[in-house]
Amino acid sequence: MPRIADHEERRRQIAAAVCGLISEHGLDAVTVARTAAAAGMSVGLVQHYFRTKDDMLLHAFKEVSAGIRGRAEERIRAGTEHRRPIARVMAEVMAEFVPLDEARRTEFRVSRAFAGRALDAPALALVDAETAGRMREDFARAVHNGKECGEVEPDLDPWPAAVRLTAVTEGLAVQVYRDSAGPGAAGAAGLSASVIEAELGAVFTGECHQYTGRSEP
């Protein structure tokens, strides 16, 4: 029986090869030929899935953005399932965007490379804007939910608070990445946690009435 090609898996392999090249050599090093070699495919097969290099780059940017967001959504899902306080879940979500390990440093380098190219590439700029927008929307929803359960003061506007938390997350990610090879690298996780805790503490000032008297899992 002939083997049926897993087209989505091949597209993911190509995206992974693109991200690997960007991480190691920068975005300008990406070519169809180099991507094919890194993915263990022929040039013709890569071109079967992506007609141009720009199409290939766009798909790779979507894949890396979806990967980061997928982890954040999993944190939210687990927090909802286990009925954890929103501030605790938010701390975990924000930390997913900070390059505290090798995998997240690679993702950050790739994302920054794409964001730089997005200044002159409308299709990449759209992905960049959508990714940032969904983060702000998630944060605003968390603040809104916090108001309903008592973790956030009822008169706090969720949108400015979400913009501030997004800015802190993005800025913290830059700082940690820059210091990843420096003297502050060893304490990056603890410093990040303290910054995130302080920022969330300024927004989530109360205790959710759903969890009063209940121990966390």
Backbone hydrogen bonds, N-H to C=O, Kabsch-Sander energy under -0.5 kcal/mol:
donor,donor_aa,acceptor,acceptor_aa,energy
5,A,3,R,-0.5
7,H,5,A,-1.2
10,R,6,D,-2.1
11,R,7,H,-2.2
12,R,8,E,-2.2
13,Q,9,E,-2.3
14,I,10,R,-2.3
15,A,11,R,-2.3
16,A,12,R,-2.5
17,A,13,Q,-2.1
18,V,14,I,-2.4
19,C,15,A,-2.5
20,G,16,A,-2.2
21,L,17,A,-2.1
22,I,18,V,-2.4
23,S,19,C,-2.6
24,E,20,G,-2.0
25,H,21,L,-3.1
26,G,21,L,-0.7
26,G,22,I,-1.7
29,A,26,G,-1.3
30,V,27,L,-1.8
35,T,31,T,-2.4
36,A,32,V,-2.6
37,A,33,A,-2.2
38,A,34,R,-2.5
39,A,35,T,-2.2
40,G,36,A,-0.8
40,G,37,A,-0.6
41,M,36,A,-2.9
46,V,42,S,-2.0
47,Q,43,V,-2.5
48,H,44,G,-1.2
49,Y,45,L,-1.1
49,Y,46,V,-0.7
50,F,46,V,-2.4
56,M,52,T,-1.7
57,L,53,K,-2.6
58,L,54,D,-2.4
59,H,55,D,-2.1
60,A,56,M,-2.2
61,F,57,L,-2.4
62,K,58,L,-2.1
63,E,59,H,-2.3
64,V,60,A,-2.5
65,S,61,F,-2.2
66,A,62,K,-2.5
67,G,63,E,-2.1
68,I,64,V,-1.8
69,R,65,S,-2.4
70,G,66,A,-2.5
71,R,67,G,-1.6
72,A,68,I,-1.8
73,E,69,R,-2.8
74,E,70,G,-1.9
75,R,71,R,-1.9
76,I,72,A,-2.0
77,R,73,E,-2.9
78,A,74,E,-2.7
79,G,75,R,-2.3
80,T,76,I,-2.5
81,E,77,R,-2.6
82,H,78,A,-2.3
83,R,80,T,-0.8
84,R,79,G,-2.5
89,V,85,P,-1.8
90,M,86,I,-2.8
91,A,87,A,-1.9
92,E,88,R,-1.5
93,V,89,V,-2.4
94,M,90,M,-2.9
95,A,91,A,-1.7
96,E,92,E,-1.0
96,E,93,V,-0.8
97,F,93,V,-0.5
97,F,94,M,-1.3
98,V,95,A,-1.3
100,L,98,V,-2.1
105,R,101,D,-2.4
106,T,102,E,-2.2
107,E,103,A,-2.2
108,F,104,R,-2.3
109,R,105,R,-2.5
110,V,106,T,-2.4
111,S,107,E,-2.9
112,R,108,F,-2.7
113,A,109,R,-2.0
114,F,110,V,-2.4
115,A,111,S,-2.6
116,G,112,R,-2.2
117,R,113,A,-1.9
118,A,114,F,-2.0
119,L,115,A,-0.5
119,L,116,G,-1.1
120,D,117,R,-1.7
121,A,118,A,-0.6
125,A,121,A,-2.5
126,L,122,P,-2.0
127,V,123,A,-1.5
128,D,124,L,-2.5
129,A,125,A,-2.6
130,E,126,L,-2.5
131,T,127,V,-2.5
132,A,128,D,-2.1
133,G,129,A,-2.6
134,R,130,E,-2.4
135,M,131,T,-1.5
136,R,132,A,-2.2
137,E,133,G,-2.4
138,D,134,R,-2.3
139,F,135,M,-2.4
140,A,136,R,-2.9
141,R,137,E,-2.4
142,A,138,D,-2.1
143,V,139,F,-2.2
144,H,140,A,-2.5
145,N,141,R,-2.8
146,G,142,A,-2.1
147,K,143,V,-1.9
148,E,144,H,-1.6
149,C,145,N,-1.7
150,G,146,G,-1.4
151,E,146,G,-1.4
152,V,146,G,-1.7
153,E,203,V,-0.5
156,L,153,E,-1.7
161,A,157,D,-1.3
162,A,158,P,-2.4
163,V,159,W,-2.5
164,R,160,P,-2.3
165,L,161,A,-2.3
166,T,162,A,-2.4
167,A,163,V,-2.5
168,V,164,R,-2.4
169,T,165,L,-2.2
170,E,166,T,-2.7
171,G,167,A,-2.6
172,L,168,V,-2.7
173,A,169,T,-2.1
174,V,170,E,-1.7
175,Q,171,G,-2.2
176,V,172,L,-2.7
177,Y,173,A,-2.2
178,R,174,V,-2.4
179,D,175,Q,-1.7
180,S,177,Y,-1.1
182,G,179,D,-1.5
185,A,182,G,-1.6
187,G,184,G,-0.5
188,A,185,A,-1.6
191,L,187,G,-2.5
192,S,188,A,-2.8
193,A,189,A,-2.4
194,S,190,G,-2.1
195,V,191,L,-2.3
196,I,192,S,-2.7
197,E,193,A,-2.5
198,A,194,S,-2.2
199,E,195,V,-2.3
200,L,196,I,-2.6
201,G,197,E,-2.2
202,A,198,A,-1.0
203,V,199,E,-0.5
203,V,200,L,-1.1
204,F,200,L,-3.6
205,T,203,V,-1.4
206,G,151,E,-2.7
209,H,149,C,-2.7
211,Y,208,C,-1.5
214,R,211,Y,-2.4
